[in-house]
Amino acid sequence: MQKTKKGQLGFTLIEIISVLVILGILAAVAVPKYYDLQKEAADKAAAAVAAEAIARYNMKFSKELLGGGKTCSDALNAAKIEAFGKDDDAAGYGTDWKVTYVSNKVTAMNEANNGIYAIDFEEPFCD
């Protein structure tokens, strides 16, 4: 057995390897969790955009019907344009967002971060 010199400083090789192994294990556990958090954040952002689209729709429909002097069907059409835009128009939700309304379902998608969310939505009924 070797004796260390008095005042010798530093770590042994086994201590350094032990620390590196522990850091490797922590990294292996933390990295997948980080990616799960990113996906969750993307989905939450898509949910917020879908909810905003429904809020815009309801607000425009109410405004047109109550104060715009339009018929119910005209107010519905104006609300659809306000909330969902025309054709490929993003209706002002920011870059990379696509909001659609098909078969009573509002879907918000962001291709840049793979966020997607769909909400069931039934539009008002006009007599």
Backbone atoms as SQL, in Angstrom:
CREATE TABLE atoms (id INTEGER PRIMARY KEY, chain TEXT, resi INTEGER, resn TEXT, atom TEXT, x REAL, y REAL, z REAL);
INSERT INTO atoms VALUES
  (1, 'A', 1, 'MET', 'N', 0.838, -1.174, 0.000),
  (2, 'A', 1, 'MET', 'CA', 0.000, 0.000, 0.000),
  (3, 'A', 1, 'MET', 'C', 0.886, 1.241, 0.000),
  (4, 'A', 2, 'GLN', 'N', 0.539, 2.181, -0.866),
  (5, 'A', 2, 'GLN', 'CA', 1.340, 3.398, -0.959),
  (6, 'A', 2, 'GLN', 'C', 0.844, 4.425, 0.034),
  (7, 'A', 3, 'LYS', 'N', 1.744, 5.173, 0.501),
  (8, 'A', 3, 'LYS', 'CA', 1.389, 6.279, 1.382),
  (9, 'A', 3, 'LYS', 'C', 1.417, 7.560, 0.564),
  (10, 'A', 4, 'THR', 'N', 0.449, 8.427, 0.840),
  (11, 'A', 4, 'THR', 'CA', 0.426, 9.703, 0.133),
  (12, 'A', 4, 'THR', 'C', 1.351, 10.679, 0.830),
  (13, 'A', 5, 'LYS', 'N', 1.869, 11.560, 0.016),
  (14, 'A', 5, 'LYS', 'CA', 2.728, 12.592, 0.579),
  (15, 'A', 5, 'LYS', 'C', 1.888, 13.581, 1.351),
  (16, 'A', 6, 'LYS', 'N', 2.460, 14.125, 2.361),
  (17, 'A', 6, 'LYS', 'CA', 1.767, 15.122, 3.164),
  (18, 'A', 6, 'LYS', 'C', 1.458, 16.346, 2.302),
  (19, 'A', 7, 'GLY', 'N', 0.161, 16.775, 2.331),
  (20, 'A', 7, 'GLY', 'CA', -0.246, 17.960, 1.580),
  (21, 'A', 7, 'GLY', 'C', -0.601, 17.672, 0.133),
  (22, 'A', 8, 'GLN', 'N', -0.640, 16.391, -0.277),
  (23, 'A', 8, 'GLN', 'CA', -0.990, 16.073, -1.655),
  (24, 'A', 8, 'GLN', 'C', -2.481, 16.344, -1.871),
  (25, 'A', 9, 'LEU', 'N', -2.812, 17.043, -2.938),
  (26, 'A', 9, 'LEU', 'CA', -4.187, 17.421, -3.233),
  (27, 'A', 9, 'LEU', 'C', -4.657, 16.748, -4.515),
  (28, 'A', 10, 'GLY', 'N', -5.995, 16.637, -4.674),
  (29, 'A', 10, 'GLY', 'CA', -6.562, 16.110, -5.912),
  (30, 'A', 10, 'GLY', 'C', -7.452, 14.919, -5.648),
  (31, 'A', 11, 'PHE', 'N', -8.068, 14.459, -6.733),
  (32, 'A', 11, 'PHE', 'CA', -8.982, 13.327, -6.647),
  (33, 'A', 11, 'PHE', 'C', -8.306, 12.094, -7.229),
  (34, 'A', 12, 'THR', 'N', -8.715, 10.960, -6.738),
  (35, 'A', 12, 'THR', 'CA', -8.198, 9.719, -7.300),
  (36, 'A', 12, 'THR', 'C', -8.963, 9.412, -8.581),
  (37, 'A', 13, 'LEU', 'N', -8.425, 8.526, -9.378),
  (38, 'A', 13, 'LEU', 'CA', -9.052, 8.159, -10.637),
  (39, 'A', 13, 'LEU', 'C', -10.427, 7.528, -10.404),
  (40, 'A', 14, 'ILE', 'N', -10.560, 6.722, -9.402),
  (41, 'A', 14, 'ILE', 'CA', -11.839, 6.068, -9.116),
  (42, 'A', 14, 'ILE', 'C', -12.904, 7.083, -8.713),
  (43, 'A', 15, 'GLU', 'N', -12.538, 8.128, -8.011),
  (44, 'A', 15, 'GLU', 'CA', -13.497, 9.175, -7.638),
  (45, 'A', 15, 'GLU', 'C', -13.991, 9.925, -8.881),
  (46, 'A', 16, 'ILE', 'N', -13.077, 10.215, -9.776),
  (47, 'A', 16, 'ILE', 'CA', -13.453, 10.926, -11.001),
  (48, 'A', 16, 'ILE', 'C', -14.369, 10.060, -11.858),
  (49, 'A', 17, 'ILE', 'N', -14.046, 8.785, -11.999),
  (50, 'A', 17, 'ILE', 'CA', -14.883, 7.877, -12.786),
  (51, 'A', 17, 'ILE', 'C', -16.257, 7.727, -12.150),
  (52, 'A', 18, 'SER', 'N', -16.321, 7.645, -10.827),
  (53, 'A', 18, 'SER', 'CA', -17.609, 7.526, -10.130),
  (54, 'A', 18, 'SER', 'C', -18.496, 8.737, -10.408),
  (55, 'A', 19, 'VAL', 'N', -17.924, 9.916, -10.363),
  (56, 'A', 19, 'VAL', 'CA', -18.686, 11.137, -10.627),
  (57, 'A', 19, 'VAL', 'C', -19.189, 11.146, -12.071),
  (58, 'A', 20, 'LEU', 'N', -18.351, 10.745, -13.016),
  (59, 'A', 20, 'LEU', 'CA', -18.764, 10.710, -14.420),
  (60, 'A', 20, 'LEU', 'C', -19.890, 9.701, -14.654),
  (61, 'A', 21, 'VAL', 'N', -19.822, 8.557, -13.990),
  (62, 'A', 21, 'VAL', 'CA', -20.889, 7.558, -14.121),
  (63, 'A', 21, 'VAL', 'C', -22.200, 8.112, -13.572),
  (64, 'A', 22, 'ILE', 'N', -22.155, 8.765, -12.428),
  (65, 'A', 22, 'ILE', 'CA', -23.362, 9.349, -11.830),
  (66, 'A', 22, 'ILE', 'C', -23.940, 10.429, -12.743),
  (67, 'A', 23, 'LEU', 'N', -23.090, 11.278, -13.305),
  (68, 'A', 23, 'LEU', 'CA', -23.565, 12.312, -14.228),
  (69, 'A', 23, 'LEU', 'C', -24.181, 11.694, -15.483),
  (70, 'A', 24, 'GLY', 'N', -23.613, 10.620, -15.978),
  (71, 'A', 24, 'GLY', 'CA', -24.171, 9.930, -17.141),
  (72, 'A', 24, 'GLY', 'C', -25.551, 9.367, -16.860),
  (73, 'A', 25, 'ILE', 'N', -25.732, 8.793, -15.678),
  (74, 'A', 25, 'ILE', 'CA', -27.041, 8.255, -15.297),
  (75, 'A', 25, 'ILE', 'C', -28.067, 9.377, -15.181),
  (76, 'A', 26, 'LEU', 'N', -27.685, 10.476, -14.556),
  (77, 'A', 26, 'LEU', 'CA', -28.601, 11.616, -14.437),
  (78, 'A', 26, 'LEU', 'C', -28.990, 12.168, -15.809),
  (79, 'A', 27, 'ALA', 'N', -28.035, 12.252, -16.706),
  (80, 'A', 27, 'ALA', 'CA', -28.323, 12.753, -18.051),
  (81, 'A', 27, 'ALA', 'C', -29.256, 11.803, -18.797),
  (82, 'A', 28, 'ALA', 'N', -29.063, 10.511, -18.631),
  (83, 'A', 28, 'ALA', 'CA', -29.913, 9.531, -19.310),
  (84, 'A', 28, 'ALA', 'C', -31.355, 9.609, -18.827),
  (85, 'A', 29, 'VAL', 'N', -31.557, 10.002, -17.588),
  (86, 'A', 29, 'VAL', 'CA', -32.905, 10.127, -17.039),
  (87, 'A', 29, 'VAL', 'C', -33.511, 11.484, -17.403),
  (88, 'A', 30, 'ALA', 'N', -32.717, 12.536, -17.406),
  (89, 'A', 30, 'ALA', 'CA', -33.229, 13.892, -17.590),
  (90, 'A', 30, 'ALA', 'C', -33.580, 14.214, -19.046),
  (91, 'A', 31, 'VAL', 'N', -32.823, 13.722, -20.006),
  (92, 'A', 31, 'VAL', 'CA', -33.039, 14.088, -21.408),
  (93, 'A', 31, 'VAL', 'C', -34.414, 13.649, -21.917),
  (94, 'A', 32, 'PRO', 'N', -34.854, 12.409, -21.703),
  (95, 'A', 32, 'PRO', 'CA', -36.212, 12.057, -22.167),
  (96, 'A', 32, 'PRO', 'C', -37.302, 12.893, -21.500),
  (97, 'A', 33, 'LYS', 'N', -37.132, 13.209, -20.242),
  (98, 'A', 33, 'LYS', 'CA', -38.120, 14.036, -19.544),
  (99, 'A', 33, 'LYS', 'C', -38.186, 15.423, -20.177),
  (100, 'A', 34, 'TYR', 'N', -37.048, 15.956, -20.586),
  (101, 'A', 34, 'TYR', 'CA', -36.996, 17.259, -21.236),
  (102, 'A', 34, 'TYR', 'C', -37.798, 17.244, -22.541),
  (103, 'A', 35, 'TYR', 'N', -37.661, 16.185, -23.333),
  (104, 'A', 35, 'TYR', 'CA', -38.408, 16.096, -24.583),
  (105, 'A', 35, 'TYR', 'C', -39.904, 15.943, -24.329),
  (106, 'A', 36, 'ASP', 'N', -40.282, 15.225, -23.274),
  (107, 'A', 36, 'ASP', 'CA', -41.697, 15.119, -22.913),
  (108, 'A', 36, 'ASP', 'C', -42.264, 16.491, -22.559),
  (109, 'A', 37, 'LEU', 'N', -41.485, 17.299, -21.845),
  (110, 'A', 37, 'LEU', 'CA', -41.933, 18.645, -21.480),
  (111, 'A', 37, 'LEU', 'C', -42.111, 19.517, -22.716),
  (112, 'A', 38, 'GLN', 'N', -41.231, 19.362, -23.700),
  (113, 'A', 38, 'GLN', 'CA', -41.360, 20.136, -24.932),
  (114, 'A', 38, 'GLN', 'C', -42.649, 19.781, -25.669),
  (115, 'A', 39, 'LYS', 'N', -42.953, 18.506, -25.783),
  (116, 'A', 39, 'LYS', 'CA', -44.176, 18.072, -26.466),
  (117, 'A', 39, 'LYS', 'C', -45.406, 18.567, -25.720),
  (118, 'A', 40, 'GLU', 'N', -45.369, 18.484, -24.400),
  (119, 'A', 40, 'GLU', 'CA', -46.496, 18.959, -23.592),
  (120, 'A', 40, 'GLU', 'C', -46.710, 20.461, -23.790),
  (121, 'A', 41, 'ALA', 'N', -45.619, 21.224, -23.842),
  (122, 'A', 41, 'ALA', 'CA', -45.724, 22.669, -24.050),
  (123, 'A', 41, 'ALA', 'C', -46.298, 22.984, -25.435),
  (124, 'A', 42, 'ALA', 'N', -45.883, 22.229, -26.447),
  (125, 'A', 42, 'ALA', 'CA', -46.411, 22.439, -27.799),
  (126, 'A', 42, 'ALA', 'C', -47.907, 22.150, -27.849),
  (127, 'A', 43, 'ASP', 'N', -48.338, 21.093, -27.183),
  (128, 'A', 43, 'ASP', 'CA', -49.767, 20.762, -27.159),
  (129, 'A', 43, 'ASP', 'C', -50.571, 21.813, -26.394),
  (130, 'A', 44, 'LYS', 'N', -50.019, 22.333, -25.307),
  (131, 'A', 44, 'LYS', 'CA', -50.716, 23.376, -24.536),
  (132, 'A', 44, 'LYS', 'C', -50.843, 24.657, -25.366),
  (133, 'A', 45, 'ALA', 'N', -49.810, 24.985, -26.124),
  (134, 'A', 45, 'ALA', 'CA', -49.881, 26.169, -26.986),
  (135, 'A', 45, 'ALA', 'C', -50.957, 25.986, -28.055),
  (136, 'A', 46, 'ALA', 'N', -51.049, 24.793, -28.620),
  (137, 'A', 46, 'ALA', 'CA', -52.082, 24.514, -29.620),
  (138, 'A', 46, 'ALA', 'C', -53.477, 24.593, -29.000),
  (139, 'A', 47, 'ALA', 'N', -53.618, 24.111, -27.774),
  (140, 'A', 47, 'ALA', 'CA', -54.912, 24.193, -27.081),
  (141, 'A', 47, 'ALA', 'C', -55.313, 25.650, -26.870),
  (142, 'A', 48, 'ALA', 'N', -54.347, 26.487, -26.532),
  (143, 'A', 48, 'ALA', 'CA', -54.633, 27.906, -26.321),
  (144, 'A', 48, 'ALA', 'C', -55.075, 28.575, -27.622),
  (145, 'A', 49, 'VAL', 'N', -54.437, 28.227, -28.728),
  (146, 'A', 49, 'VAL', 'CA', -54.815, 28.813, -30.018),
  (147, 'A', 49, 'VAL', 'C', -56.211, 28.345, -30.429),
  (148, 'A', 50, 'ALA', 'N', -56.529, 27.073, -30.214),
  (149, 'A', 50, 'ALA', 'CA', -57.867, 26.566, -30.546),
  (150, 'A', 50, 'ALA', 'C', -58.931, 27.265, -29.700),
  (151, 'A', 51, 'ALA', 'N', -58.650, 27.459, -28.422),
  (152, 'A', 51, 'ALA', 'CA', -59.598, 28.160, -27.546),
  (153, 'A', 51, 'ALA', 'C', -59.758, 29.613, -27.978),
  (154, 'A', 52, 'GLU', 'N', -58.657, 30.237, -28.419),
  (155, 'A', 52, 'GLU', 'CA', -58.744, 31.615, -28.902),
  (156, 'A', 52, 'GLU', 'C', -59.609, 31.694, -30.160),
  (157, 'A', 53, 'ALA', 'N', -59.494, 30.706, -31.030),
  (158, 'A', 53, 'ALA', 'CA', -60.307, 30.691, -32.252),
  (159, 'A', 53, 'ALA', 'C', -61.790, 30.627, -31.909),
  (160, 'A', 54, 'ILE', 'N', -62.142, 29.804, -30.943),
  (161, 'A', 54, 'ILE', 'CA', -63.548, 29.701, -30.535),
  (162, 'A', 54, 'ILE', 'C', -64.015, 31.008, -29.899),
  (163, 'A', 55, 'ALA', 'N', -63.154, 31.627, -29.106),
  (164, 'A', 55, 'ALA', 'CA', -63.512, 32.907, -28.491),
  (165, 'A', 55, 'ALA', 'C', -63.714, 33.981, -29.560),
  (166, 'A', 56, 'ARG', 'N', -62.834, 34.023, -30.566),
  (167, 'A', 56, 'ARG', 'CA', -62.991, 34.984, -31.664),
  (168, 'A', 56, 'ARG', 'C', -64.300, 34.740, -32.412),
  (169, 'A', 57, 'TYR', 'N', -64.597, 33.478, -32.648),
  (170, 'A', 57, 'TYR', 'CA', -65.824, 33.114, -33.353),
  (171, 'A', 57, 'TYR', 'C', -67.038, 33.616, -32.581),
  (172, 'A', 58, 'ASN', 'N', -67.107, 33.294, -31.293),
  (173, 'A', 58, 'ASN', 'CA', -68.257, 33.696, -30.472),
  (174, 'A', 58, 'ASN', 'C', -68.388, 35.213, -30.373),
  (175, 'A', 59, 'MET', 'N', -67.257, 35.884, -30.235),
  (176, 'A', 59, 'MET', 'CA', -67.271, 37.339, -30.109),
  (177, 'A', 59, 'MET', 'C', -67.774, 37.999, -31.400),
  (178, 'A', 60, 'LYS', 'N', -67.254, 37.541, -32.535),
  (179, 'A', 60, 'LYS', 'CA', -67.657, 38.129, -33.820),
  (180, 'A', 60, 'LYS', 'C', -69.122, 37.818, -34.123),
  (181, 'A', 61, 'PHE', 'N', -69.564, 36.593, -33.833),
  (182, 'A', 61, 'PHE', 'CA', -70.956, 36.221, -34.072),
  (183, 'A', 61, 'PHE', 'C', -71.884, 37.110, -33.252),
  (184, 'A', 62, 'SER', 'N', -71.573, 37.285, -31.976),
  (185, 'A', 62, 'SER', 'CA', -72.405, 38.124, -31.105),
  (186, 'A', 62, 'SER', 'C', -72.418, 39.567, -31.576),
  (187, 'A', 63, 'LYS', 'N', -71.237, 40.063, -31.940),
  (188, 'A', 63, 'LYS', 'CA', -71.129, 41.455, -32.377),
  (189, 'A', 63, 'LYS', 'C', -71.936, 41.693, -33.654),
  (190, 'A', 64, 'GLU', 'N', -71.815, 40.798, -34.613),
  (191, 'A', 64, 'GLU', 'CA', -72.532, 40.960, -35.883),
  (192, 'A', 64, 'GLU', 'C', -74.038, 40.791, -35.713),
  (193, 'A', 65, 'LEU', 'N', -74.443, 39.848, -34.893),
  (194, 'A', 65, 'LEU', 'CA', -75.865, 39.573, -34.729),
  (195, 'A', 65, 'LEU', 'C', -76.552, 40.669, -33.923),
  (196, 'A', 66, 'LEU', 'N', -75.905, 41.129, -32.858),
  (197, 'A', 66, 'LEU', 'CA', -76.534, 42.110, -31.971),
  (198, 'A', 66, 'LEU', 'C', -76.366, 43.547, -32.444),
  (199, 'A', 67, 'GLY', 'N', -75.190, 43.870, -32.966),
  (200, 'A', 67, 'GLY', 'CA', -74.954, 45.265, -33.300),
  (201, 'A', 67, 'GLY', 'C', -74.753, 45.540, -34.766),
  (202, 'A', 68, 'GLY', 'N', -74.585, 44.502, -35.562),
  (203, 'A', 68, 'GLY', 'CA', -74.280, 44.711, -36.972),
  (204, 'A', 68, 'GLY', 'C', -75.487, 44.716, -37.876),
  (205, 'A', 69, 'GLY', 'N', -76.638, 44.349, -37.349),
  (206, 'A', 69, 'GLY', 'CA', -77.848, 44.339, -38.157),
  (207, 'A', 69, 'GLY', 'C', -77.853, 43.263, -39.230),
  (208, 'A', 70, 'LYS', 'N', -77.095, 42.195, -39.038),
  (209, 'A', 70, 'LYS', 'CA', -77.035, 41.129, -40.030),
  (210, 'A', 70, 'LYS', 'C', -77.957, 39.985, -39.638),
  (211, 'A', 71, 'THR', 'N', -78.290, 39.173, -40.627),
  (212, 'A', 71, 'THR', 'CA', -79.080, 37.976, -40.341),
  (213, 'A', 71, 'THR', 'C', -78.194, 36.959, -39.628),
  (214, 'A', 72, 'CYS', 'N', -78.821, 35.942, -39.086),
  (215, 'A', 72, 'CYS', 'CA', -78.076, 34.923, -38.349),
  (216, 'A', 72, 'CYS', 'C', -77.046, 34.228, -39.245),
  (217, 'A', 73, 'SER', 'N', -77.438, 33.851, -40.447),
  (218, 'A', 73, 'SER', 'CA', -76.497, 33.150, -41.333),
  (219, 'A', 73, 'SER', 'C', -75.354, 34.061, -41.779),
  (220, 'A', 74, 'ASP', 'N', -75.634, 35.349, -42.000),
  (221, 'A', 74, 'ASP', 'CA', -74.565, 36.291, -42.339),
  (222, 'A', 74, 'ASP', 'C', -73.608, 36.471, -41.167),
  (223, 'A', 75, 'ALA', 'N', -74.156, 36.514, -39.956),
  (224, 'A', 75, 'ALA', 'CA', -73.314, 36.634, -38.763),
  (225, 'A', 75, 'ALA', 'C', -72.443, 35.394, -38.590),
  (226, 'A', 76, 'LEU', 'N', -72.988, 34.209, -38.890),
  (227, 'A', 76, 'LEU', 'CA', -72.200, 32.970, -38.817),
  (228, 'A', 76, 'LEU', 'C', -71.040, 32.999, -39.805),
  (229, 'A', 77, 'ASN', 'N', -71.312, 33.433, -41.028),
  (230, 'A', 77, 'ASN', 'CA', -70.252, 33.499, -42.040),
  (231, 'A', 77, 'ASN', 'C', -69.173, 34.500, -41.653),
  (232, 'A', 78, 'ALA', 'N', -69.571, 35.646, -41.142),
  (233, 'A', 78, 'ALA', 'CA', -68.593, 36.651, -40.704),
  (234, 'A', 78, 'ALA', 'C', -67.753, 36.113, -39.553),
  (235, 'A', 79, 'ALA', 'N', -68.379, 35.375, -38.650),
  (236, 'A', 79, 'ALA', 'CA', -67.652, 34.802, -37.512),
  (237, 'A', 79, 'ALA', 'C', -66.648, 33.753, -37.972),
  (238, 'A', 80, 'LYS', 'N', -67.016, 32.941, -38.954),
  (239, 'A', 80, 'LYS', 'CA', -66.090, 31.929, -39.481),
  (240, 'A', 80, 'LYS', 'C', -64.872, 32.581, -40.115),
  (241, 'A', 81, 'ILE', 'N', -65.104, 33.644, -40.878),
  (242, 'A', 81, 'ILE', 'CA', -63.984, 34.341, -41.514),
  (243, 'A', 81, 'ILE', 'C', -63.085, 34.974, -40.457),
  (244, 'A', 82, 'GLU', 'N', -63.685, 35.570, -39.438),
  (245, 'A', 82, 'GLU', 'CA', -62.907, 36.203, -38.367),
  (246, 'A', 82, 'GLU', 'C', -62.063, 35.180, -37.617),
  (247, 'A', 83, 'ALA', 'N', -62.643, 34.042, -37.290),
  (248, 'A', 83, 'ALA', 'CA', -61.952, 33.063, -36.451),
  (249, 'A', 83, 'ALA', 'C', -61.016, 32.149, -37.226),
  (250, 'A', 84, 'PHE', 'N', -61.410, 31.767, -38.430),
  (251, 'A', 84, 'PHE', 'CA', -60.651, 30.746, -39.141),
  (252, 'A', 84, 'PHE', 'C', -60.035, 31.226, -40.441),
  (253, 'A', 85, 'GLY', 'N', -60.310, 32.452, -40.834),
  (254, 'A', 85, 'GLY', 'CA', -59.725, 33.008, -42.045),
  (255, 'A', 85, 'GLY', 'C', -60.352, 32.432, -43.295),
  (256, 'A', 86, 'LYS', 'N', -59.805, 32.831, -44.425),
  (257, 'A', 86, 'LYS', 'CA', -60.272, 32.325, -45.718),
  (258, 'A', 86, 'LYS', 'C', -59.192, 31.421, -46.287),
  (259, 'A', 87, 'ASP', 'N', -59.580, 30.273, -46.760),
  (260, 'A', 87, 'ASP', 'CA', -58.670, 29.322, -47.400),
  (261, 'A', 87, 'ASP', 'C', -57.448, 29.059, -46.519),
  (262, 'A', 88, 'ASP', 'N', -56.252, 29.486, -46.984),
  (263, 'A', 88, 'ASP', 'CA', -55.022, 29.206, -46.238),
  (264, 'A', 88, 'ASP', 'C', -54.603, 30.357, -45.331),
  (265, 'A', 89, 'ASP', 'N', -55.435, 31.365, -45.216),
  (266, 'A', 89, 'ASP', 'CA', -55.121, 32.495, -44.347),
  (267, 'A', 89, 'ASP', 'C', -55.117, 32.031, -42.893),
  (268, 'A', 90, 'ALA', 'N', -54.097, 32.404, -42.149),
  (269, 'A', 90, 'ALA', 'CA', -53.965, 31.948, -40.760),
  (270, 'A', 90, 'ALA', 'C', -54.819, 32.750, -39.795),
  (271, 'A', 91, 'ALA', 'N', -55.534, 33.749, -40.264),
  (272, 'A', 91, 'ALA', 'CA', -56.422, 34.577, -39.439),
  (273, 'A', 91, 'ALA', 'C', -55.688, 35.254, -38.289),
  (274, 'A', 92, 'GLY', 'N', -54.412, 35.522, -38.453),
  (275, 'A', 92, 'GLY', 'CA', -53.667, 36.307, -37.475),
  (276, 'A', 92, 'GLY', 'C', -53.270, 35.587, -36.206),
  (277, 'A', 93, 'TYR', 'N', -53.042, 34.276, -36.252),
  (278, 'A', 93, 'TYR', 'CA', -52.638, 33.547, -35.050),
  (279, 'A', 93, 'TYR', 'C', -51.130, 33.471, -34.900),
  (280, 'A', 94, 'GLY', 'N', -50.391, 34.060, -35.782),
  (281, 'A', 94, 'GLY', 'CA', -48.936, 34.000, -35.708),
  (282, 'A', 94, 'GLY', 'C', -48.396, 33.043, -36.761),
  (283, 'A', 95, 'THR', 'N', -47.096, 33.043, -36.897),
  (284, 'A', 95, 'THR', 'CA', -46.478, 32.218, -37.924),
  (285, 'A', 95, 'THR', 'C', -46.594, 30.739, -37.588),
  (286, 'A', 96, 'ASP', 'N', -46.677, 29.946, -38.598),
  (287, 'A', 96, 'ASP', 'CA', -46.700, 28.480, -38.518),
  (288, 'A', 96, 'ASP', 'C', -47.986, 27.880, -37.960),
  (289, 'A', 97, 'TRP', 'N', -48.967, 28.685, -37.596),
  (290, 'A', 97, 'TRP', 'CA', -50.211, 28.137, -37.050),
  (291, 'A', 97, 'TRP', 'C', -51.234, 27.942, -38.146),
  (292, 'A', 98, 'LYS', 'N', -51.938, 26.837, -38.089),
  (293, 'A', 98, 'LYS', 'CA', -53.060, 26.583, -38.992),
  (294, 'A', 98, 'LYS', 'C', -54.249, 26.190, -38.123),
  (295, 'A', 99, 'VAL', 'N', -55.322, 26.959, -38.235),
  (296, 'A', 99, 'VAL', 'CA', -56.536, 26.702, -37.457),
  (297, 'A', 99, 'VAL', 'C', -57.649, 26.376, -38.442),
  (298, 'A', 100, 'THR', 'N', -58.287, 25.230, -38.254),
  (299, 'A', 100, 'THR', 'CA', -59.353, 24.805, -39.159),
  (300, 'A', 100, 'THR', 'C', -60.609, 24.460, -38.375),
  (301, 'A', 101, 'TYR', 'N', -61.734, 24.552, -39.085),
  (302, 'A', 101, 'TYR', 'CA', -63.024, 24.166, -38.511),
  (303, 'A', 101, 'TYR', 'C', -63.707, 23.248, -39.512),
  (304, 'A', 102, 'VAL', 'N', -63.785, 21.967, -39.171),
  (305, 'A', 102, 'VAL', 'CA', -64.402, 20.973, -40.045),
  (306, 'A', 102, 'VAL', 'C', -65.237, 20.030, -39.189),
  (307, 'A', 103, 'SER', 'N', -66.468, 19.820, -39.588),
  (308, 'A', 103, 'SER', 'CA', -67.364, 18.856, -38.923),
  (309, 'A', 103, 'SER', 'C', -67.431, 19.060, -37.410),
  (310, 'A', 104, 'ASN', 'N', -67.724, 20.276, -37.004),
  (311, 'A', 104, 'ASN', 'CA', -67.869, 20.623, -35.582),
  (312, 'A', 104, 'ASN', 'C', -66.617, 20.348, -34.757),
  (313, 'A', 105, 'LYS', 'N', -65.456, 20.494, -35.362),
  (314, 'A', 105, 'LYS', 'CA', -64.205, 20.314, -34.635),
  (315, 'A', 105, 'LYS', 'C', -63.232, 21.413, -35.037),
  (316, 'A', 106, 'VAL', 'N', -62.760, 22.152, -34.039),
  (317, 'A', 106, 'VAL', 'CA', -61.742, 23.175, -34.265),
  (318, 'A', 106, 'VAL', 'C', -60.389, 22.530, -33.990),
  (319, 'A', 107, 'THR', 'N', -59.483, 22.611, -34.962),
  (320, 'A', 107, 'THR', 'CA', -58.160, 22.012, -34.818),
  (321, 'A', 107, 'THR', 'C', -57.107, 23.090, -35.011),
  (322, 'A', 108, 'ALA', 'N', -56.170, 23.148, -34.079),
  (323, 'A', 108, 'ALA', 'CA', -55.035, 24.066, -34.185),
  (324, 'A', 108, 'ALA', 'C', -53.768, 23.232, -34.335),
  (325, 'A', 109, 'MET', 'N', -52.971, 23.551, -35.353),
  (326, 'A', 109, 'MET', 'CA', -51.731, 22.819, -35.601),
  (327, 'A', 109, 'MET', 'C', -50.588, 23.796, -35.796),
  (328, 'A', 110, 'ASN', 'N', -49.430, 23.404, -35.307),
  (329, 'A', 110, 'ASN', 'CA', -48.214, 24.161, -35.541),
  (330, 'A', 110, 'ASN', 'C', -47.171, 23.169, -36.031),
  (331, 'A', 111, 'GLU', 'N', -46.855, 23.233, -37.320),
  (332, 'A', 111, 'GLU', 'CA', -45.931, 22.267, -37.900),
  (333, 'A', 111, 'GLU', 'C', -44.503, 22.460, -37.408),
  (334, 'A', 112, 'ALA', 'N', -44.161, 23.651, -36.969),
  (335, 'A', 112, 'ALA', 'CA', -42.792, 23.903, -36.526),
  (336, 'A', 112, 'ALA', 'C', -42.448, 23.132, -35.256),
  (337, 'A', 113, 'ASN', 'N', -43.402, 23.037, -34.326),
  (338, 'A', 113, 'ASN', 'CA', -43.091, 22.328, -33.077),
  (339, 'A', 113, 'ASN', 'C', -44.000, 21.123, -32.845),
  (340, 'A', 114, 'ASN', 'N', -44.688, 20.679, -33.893),
  (341, 'A', 114, 'ASN', 'CA', -45.535, 19.475, -33.837),
  (342, 'A', 114, 'ASN', 'C', -46.661, 19.551, -32.822),
  (343, 'A', 115, 'GLY', 'N', -47.098, 20.740, -32.487),
  (344, 'A', 115, 'GLY', 'CA', -48.229, 20.870, -31.575),
  (345, 'A', 115, 'GLY', 'C', -49.540, 20.709, -32.327),
  (346, 'A', 116, 'ILE', 'N', -50.467, 19.963, -31.764),
  (347, 'A', 116, 'ILE', 'CA', -51.781, 19.785, -32.386),
  (348, 'A', 116, 'ILE', 'C', -52.812, 19.607, -31.286),
  (349, 'A', 117, 'TYR', 'N', -53.969, 20.232, -31.494),
  (350, 'A', 117, 'TYR', 'CA', -55.038, 20.112, -30.508),
  (351, 'A', 117, 'TYR', 'C', -56.368, 20.308, -31.217),
  (352, 'A', 118, 'ALA', 'N', -57.350, 19.523, -30.838),
  (353, 'A', 118, 'ALA', 'CA', -58.680, 19.631, -31.441),
  (354, 'A', 118, 'ALA', 'C', -59.724, 19.777, -30.344),
  (355, 'A', 119, 'ILE', 'N', -60.694, 20.655, -30.583),
  (356, 'A', 119, 'ILE', 'CA', -61.789, 20.888, -29.639),
  (357, 'A', 119, 'ILE', 'C', -63.102, 20.689, -30.392),
  (358, 'A', 120, 'ASP', 'N', -64.015, 19.948, -29.790),
  (359, 'A', 120, 'ASP', 'CA', -65.356, 19.834, -30.368),
  (360, 'A', 120, 'ASP', 'C', -66.076, 21.162, -30.172),
  (361, 'A', 121, 'PHE', 'N', -66.717, 21.641, -31.236),
  (362, 'A', 121, 'PHE', 'CA', -67.374, 22.942, -31.183),
  (363, 'A', 121, 'PHE', 'C', -68.612, 22.892, -32.057),
  (364, 'A', 122, 'GLU', 'N', -69.721, 23.248, -31.495),
  (365, 'A', 122, 'GLU', 'CA', -70.967, 23.272, -32.259),
  (366, 'A', 122, 'GLU', 'C', -71.376, 24.721, -32.453),
  (367, 'A', 123, 'GLU', 'N', -71.490, 25.115, -33.715),
  (368, 'A', 123, 'GLU', 'CA', -71.852, 26.496, -33.987),
  (369, 'A', 123, 'GLU', 'C', -73.331, 26.731, -33.686),
  (370, 'A', 124, 'PRO', 'N', -73.688, 27.985, -33.469),
  (371, 'A', 124, 'PRO', 'CA', -75.086, 28.307, -33.173),
  (372, 'A', 124, 'PRO', 'C', -76.013, 27.885, -34.307),
  (373, 'A', 125, 'PHE', 'N', -77.228, 27.577, -33.963),
  (374, 'A', 125, 'PHE', 'CA', -78.227, 27.143, -34.945),
  (375, 'A', 125, 'PHE', 'C', -79.083, 28.333, -35.351),
  (376, 'A', 126, 'CYS', 'N', -79.220, 28.524, -36.642),
  (377, 'A', 126, 'CYS', 'CA', -80.065, 29.604, -37.156),
  (378, 'A', 126, 'CYS', 'C', -81.369, 29.022, -37.681),
  (379, 'A', 127, 'ASP', 'N', -82.478, 29.669, -37.330),
  (380, 'A', 127, 'ASP', 'CA', -83.796, 29.241, -37.841),
  (381, 'A', 127, 'ASP', 'C', -84.022, 29.794, -39.217);
